[in-house]
Amino acid sequence: MIKITDKYFIEADSSQFTLISITQEVREKTVAGKWKKGDIYTSKSVLGYFGNLNSVLRSFLNHAARDIVKGDEIKDIKYLISKFEALEKLIMEKFELKDGKYQKRL
């Protein structure tokens, strides 16, 4: 599994890439026999299956952009663009991409 951010991960097998979201939340109330208030709950969700790395990374950018817009941290369009550019830079560095293409290390 490849960690992109604290929330998003990529898994791969011989035929596909899978975009995964892993989130944690703290339980706000006690439910008898299930959990106590303050317990941490982790959930794993499959966001999609993809045939190539480019497609899974594009999907990650879309999901991450939605998270940014959905949150209360957006102050203006310049801020949104800077967050999106930071995500693109993260992908380029993590996957050794140049001009959107994978670069082999020699």
N, C-alpha and C positions, 0 to 999 in steps of 0.2 A: 504494500500500500504506500502511495506517495502522498505526503502531506503538502497541500498547497497553502492553506491557512489553518487556523485553529478549528475551523468549522468544516472545511471542504477537503476531500481526499479523492484520489484516483486509484482504482484497482484495475488490474488487467489480467486477462488470460490469453489463451492462444487465438481467440477469435474476436475479442472485443475489449473496449475500455468501459469502465463503469464509474460514473460520478456519484460520490457518496457525500451525504451531509451528516455530521455527527454533532448533536447538541446536548447540552447539559442544562438542567434546571433544578432549582431547589424547591422541594415540596413545601407548600404554604400551609397545609393542614394535615392532620393525622387521619388515616383511614385504617380502622381496626383490621389487623391481620395482613395488611399490604405494605404500608410504609408509615413513617413518623414524620412529623413536621421537621423540616431541616434536612431530611434525606436528599441526597443528590441523585437525580434520575438522568440516565444517559439514553438517548435514542439515536438510532442509525436509520437513515432513509436513503433509498436508491433514488437518485434524481434522473437517471437515464443511462442507456446503453449506447455506445458509439463505436463505429467502425474504424475511426482513426483518431490520433492525438489532437489534430487541429479541431475536430468537431467537439471533443470533450472539453478542450480549453475554451472554446467559444461559448459553450454552454455554461461553464464556470463563470466566465465574465458576465453573462446575462444574469445568472442567479445572484452573484455578488453585487451587481449594479442594482438589482431589485432590493436587496437587503439595505443598501445605502439609501436609496430613495424612500423605502418604507420607514427607516429610522428617523428620529427627530434631529439628527445631526446636520442635515442639509440646510445651509444658510442661504446659498445662492447658486447660480449655475456655474460660476467659476470654481466654487468649492467642489461641486459634483464632478466637473471635468478633471480637477486635480486628483480626486479619489480614483476615478476611472484610469487615469494615466499611471497612478501608483500601482494599481492592479495589473495593468499591462506590463509594467516594468518588472514586477514580481514574477510574472510568468516567463518573460524573456530571460531573466537571470536563472530561475529555477530549472528551466528546461533547455538552457543554452541555445536560445533561438536568436537568429539574426535575420531581420526583414521577414519575420514570421516563419522562418524555416529552421529546422534542426541542424545544428553544426556539430560534426563529429570532433571529438578531442583527439589530437594526434599524440 
